[in-house]
């Protein structure tokens, strides 16, 4: 049985406040670093997404764990609506079909869980958003390789250590942080920024 332990005495209001303050400060520093160094990457990758949608292509997304949740969140914002009443845009999170996920994992291995779905769903000109905080998730790397073979455009969403994923993709947005929680918080912020760009499509 996995037992989680903590060195923080959360019964102490002073220590708990310090923990929360430090984490929020770290979050702010990550977003500020993103603002200083990554705006161009976010803009260019967002423009790729917008151009693909206008051209009648779709957005495909993949990732594991928290990154799977981000993939689903971004896809839902595109298919539904973000902040503006506008048309529905085609987006698929490759993390949601439990029958496909379990069948491919069982029959072909977990490393193929996204690549195999792309083989059936992707078309040339589609965009794959590949999310990995470490940049090393094997099934995400396989997905990018499959997407490139199929003629898709690719965007990597990573942490500070972006390779090898970043080097395989057309665009990389590497959040300048190493702590997974801070990277994931920035990833959904970037996803929302892309959605703001999509909302401006006429």
VMD Tcl script that draws the C-alpha trace (Angstrom):
set ca {
  {0.00 0.00 0.00}
  {1.31 3.45 -0.92}
  {1.49 5.76 2.08}
  {1.95 9.46 1.48}
  {3.78 11.35 4.18}
  {4.47 15.02 4.70}
  {7.06 16.94 6.67}
  {4.68 19.90 6.89}
  {2.64 20.32 10.05}
  {-0.61 21.52 8.47}
  {-2.08 21.89 11.94}
  {0.17 24.90 12.35}
  {-1.50 27.92 10.66}
  {1.87 29.64 10.34}
  {3.53 26.71 8.54}
  {0.48 26.12 6.31}
  {0.39 29.79 5.31}
  {4.09 29.67 4.48}
  {3.59 26.57 2.32}
  {0.73 28.16 0.39}
  {2.51 31.48 -0.01}
  {5.65 29.79 -1.32}
  {3.67 27.72 -3.83}
  {1.66 30.69 -5.09}
  {4.85 32.72 -5.40}
  {6.42 29.91 -7.40}
  {3.33 29.84 -9.63}
  {3.58 33.60 -10.24}
  {7.28 33.35 -11.03}
  {6.59 30.59 -13.56}
  {3.91 32.65 -15.32}
  {6.16 35.72 -15.33}
  {8.98 33.66 -16.85}
  {6.52 32.41 -19.46}
  {5.57 36.01 -20.25}
  {9.22 37.04 -20.64}
  {10.44 34.17 -22.79}
  {7.61 32.21 -24.43}
  {5.05 34.62 -25.88}
  {6.37 34.20 -29.43}
  {6.20 30.40 -29.16}
  {2.65 30.56 -27.83}
  {1.63 32.99 -30.58}
  {3.17 30.98 -33.41}
  {1.78 27.64 -32.23}
  {-1.62 29.26 -31.64}
  {-1.55 30.63 -35.16}
  {-0.84 27.12 -36.47}
  {-3.94 25.90 -34.63}
  {-6.09 28.73 -36.01}
  {-4.83 28.25 -39.58}
  {-5.50 24.51 -39.44}
  {-9.06 25.01 -38.20}
  {-9.80 27.62 -40.88}
  {-8.47 25.15 -43.48}
  {-10.95 22.51 -42.32}
  {-8.46 20.44 -40.33}
  {-8.80 19.17 -36.77}
  {-6.84 19.34 -33.54}
  {-5.77 16.12 -31.82}
  {-4.32 16.08 -28.31}
  {-2.59 13.53 -26.10}
  {-0.82 13.22 -22.76}
  {-0.73 11.14 -19.58}
  {-2.19 11.80 -16.14}
  {-2.60 15.53 -15.56}
  {-1.59 16.10 -19.17}
  {-4.44 13.81 -20.26}
  {-6.80 16.04 -18.30}
  {-5.33 19.10 -20.02}
  {-5.81 17.44 -23.42}
  {-9.48 16.83 -22.61}
  {-9.94 20.34 -21.22}
  {-8.52 22.05 -24.32}
  {-10.48 19.81 -26.70}
  {-13.69 20.56 -24.80}
  {-13.10 24.33 -25.06}
  {-12.65 24.03 -28.84}
  {-15.64 21.77 -29.48}
  {-17.91 23.64 -27.07}
  {-17.10 27.27 -26.60}
  {-14.51 29.18 -24.63}
  {-15.71 32.72 -23.91}
  {-17.39 33.64 -27.16}
  {-20.45 32.18 -28.84}
  {-19.02 30.85 -32.08}
  {-19.01 27.73 -34.20}
  {-17.82 24.40 -32.85}
  {-14.29 23.48 -33.92}
  {-13.17 19.85 -34.44}
  {-10.88 18.64 -31.64}
  {-10.28 15.15 -30.25}
  {-8.52 14.22 -27.03}
  {-6.97 10.79 -27.61}
  {-7.25 10.14 -23.87}
  {-11.00 9.65 -23.55}
  {-12.08 6.46 -25.37}
  {-11.61 3.80 -22.70}
  {-12.33 0.93 -25.10}
  {-9.66 2.12 -27.53}
  {-7.20 2.90 -24.74}
  {-7.53 -0.50 -23.10}
  {-7.68 -2.50 -26.34}
  {-4.60 -0.87 -27.84}
  {-2.69 -1.10 -24.55}
  {-3.58 -4.77 -24.15}
  {-3.02 -5.82 -27.76}
  {-0.18 -3.58 -28.92}
  {1.38 -2.13 -25.79}
  {0.90 1.16 -23.97}
  {3.53 2.93 -26.06}
  {1.16 2.62 -29.05}
  {-1.96 3.88 -27.25}
  {-2.00 7.28 -29.00}
  {-0.11 6.42 -32.21}
  {-2.62 3.72 -33.12}
  {-5.55 6.12 -32.70}
  {-3.79 8.66 -34.88}
  {-3.39 6.01 -37.59}
  {-7.17 5.79 -37.80}
  {-8.16 9.39 -37.12}
  {-5.49 11.77 -38.37}
  {-5.36 13.37 -41.80}
  {-2.59 15.43 -43.43}
  {-2.68 19.00 -42.16}
  {-4.25 18.14 -38.80}
  {-2.44 19.40 -35.70}
  {-1.29 17.13 -32.87}
  {-0.73 18.83 -29.52}
  {1.60 16.48 -27.63}
  {1.72 17.20 -23.89}
  {4.47 15.87 -21.62}
  {5.87 17.72 -18.61}
  {9.11 15.71 -18.85}
  {9.36 15.66 -22.65}
  {10.14 11.94 -22.42}
  {6.78 10.12 -22.32}
  {7.25 7.17 -24.68}
  {3.67 6.95 -25.89}
  {3.64 10.70 -26.62}
  {6.91 10.40 -28.55}
  {5.42 7.54 -30.57}
  {2.35 9.66 -31.24}
  {4.47 12.49 -32.66}
  {6.41 10.11 -34.88}
  {3.14 8.67 -36.18}
  {1.67 12.14 -36.72}
  {4.68 13.26 -38.74}
  {4.47 10.15 -40.93}
  {0.80 10.96 -41.56}
  {1.56 14.55 -42.60}
  {0.25 16.21 -39.44}
  {1.67 19.36 -37.90}
  {2.93 18.99 -34.35}
  {3.16 21.12 -31.21}
  {5.02 20.05 -28.06}
  {3.87 21.34 -24.69}
  {6.58 20.54 -22.14}
  {8.46 21.65 -19.06}
  {11.95 23.12 -18.98}
  {13.45 19.80 -20.11}
  {11.75 19.66 -23.49}
  {13.78 17.03 -25.34}
  {13.46 14.63 -26.96}
  {9.82 15.63 -27.56}
  {10.58 19.25 -28.41}
  {13.12 18.35 -31.08}
  {10.55 16.17 -32.88}
  {7.84 18.85 -33.18}
  {7.27 21.82 -35.49}
  {6.73 24.12 -32.49}
  {7.62 23.71 -28.83}
  {6.29 25.69 -25.88}
  {8.60 24.76 -23.00}
  {7.44 26.10 -19.65}
  {10.52 27.36 -17.77}
  {9.90 25.27 -14.63}
  {10.89 21.83 -13.37}
  {8.18 21.18 -10.77}
  {5.39 19.18 -12.41}
  {2.56 21.06 -10.70}
  {3.85 24.44 -11.85}
  {4.37 23.17 -15.40}
  {0.83 21.78 -15.57}
  {-0.65 25.03 -14.25}
  {1.15 26.88 -17.03}
  {0.06 24.32 -19.64}
  {-3.64 24.96 -19.08}
  {-2.97 28.70 -19.12}
  {-1.32 28.26 -22.53}
  {-4.30 26.18 -23.66}
  {-6.61 29.01 -22.64}
  {-4.47 31.52 -24.55}
  {-4.79 29.37 -27.67}
  {-8.55 29.26 -27.13}
  {-8.62 33.06 -26.91}
  {-6.90 33.17 -30.30}
  {-9.41 30.69 -31.75}
  {-12.26 32.84 -30.40}
  {-11.05 35.65 -32.65}
  {-11.47 33.63 -35.86}
  {-14.15 35.24 -38.00}
}
mol new
graphics top color blue
foreach p $ca { graphics top sphere $p radius 0.5 }
foreach p [lrange $ca 0 end-1] q [lrange $ca 1 end] { graphics top cylinder $p $q radius 0.2 }
display resetview
